[in-house]
Amino acid sequence: MKTISIITNVNVDKTFDGEDCKLKRTIISTHKENKNRVYIVKTERVIEDTREVPLLDEDGDIQFNENGDMVMTTEPYMKSLGLKDSLATVIMSEDEINGLYQLASANGITLENNTYTNFINELEQEGLLLGTKQDQPWGTTAEQWVKYND
């Protein structure tokens, strides 16, 4: 399952140790209640880091060297430094969801060029981004939030 996240494009917070960090918001759960959609969102403090992972060939198979050891490579990732706040509950009405659909369609997010699952993921990510830009939590500005795909 694809993770639906957004992230700040600059450091906007500090850890308890005083380290500059970005904020990353992720939808961790969604369900329907009556005509509303309910989203549970976590916000984490994150920093850019690297990690070692197995090297894959063009077929997605792990590469091995002549000794039979996995060939490793380094890749960037966002390392979590812990939650920023408690989990947030976001409730969207049927009218808000329909409005989001219209806005997303105007921005080129359509079912026509997507699988249904990818379309819903993109729609929910767009909703999270727009809602966060509107709310501007923790003193952030709308321009500091972007879509994040890991």
KAURVEN-V33441 format. One record per pair of residues at least 6 apart in sequence whose ideal C-beta (glycine too) atoms are under 6 Angstrom apart, sorted by the first residue. I is the first residue (numbers start at 1). GAP is how many residues later the second one is. Records with the same first field share a line. If there is no record, write none. Layout:
BEGIN
I->GAP + GAP
END
This chain:
BEGIN
2->119
3->23 + 147
4->23 + 117 + 120 + 121
5->19 + 21 + 143
6->19 + 122 + 123 + 139 + 141 + 142
7->15 + 17 + 141
8->14 + 15 + 136
9->135 + 137
10->134
11->9 + 10 + 11
12->11 + 128 + 132
13->8 + 10 + 32
14->6
15->6 + 30 + 66
21->24 + 26 + 60
22->24
23->20 + 61
24->20 + 22
25->16 + 18
26->16
27->12 + 14 + 97
28->12 + 14
29->11
30->9
31->7
35->59
36->55 + 57
37->55
38->53
39->51
40->47
41->47 + 49
42->45
43->41 + 42
44->36 + 39
45->36 + 37 + 39
46->32 + 34
47->32
49->30
50->24 + 26
51->26
52->20 + 22
53->22
54->8 + 16
55->8 + 16 + 18
57->6
62->8
63->8
64->6
65->6
100->27
104->19 + 22
109->13
111->8
125->22
129->18
132->13
133->9 + 12
END
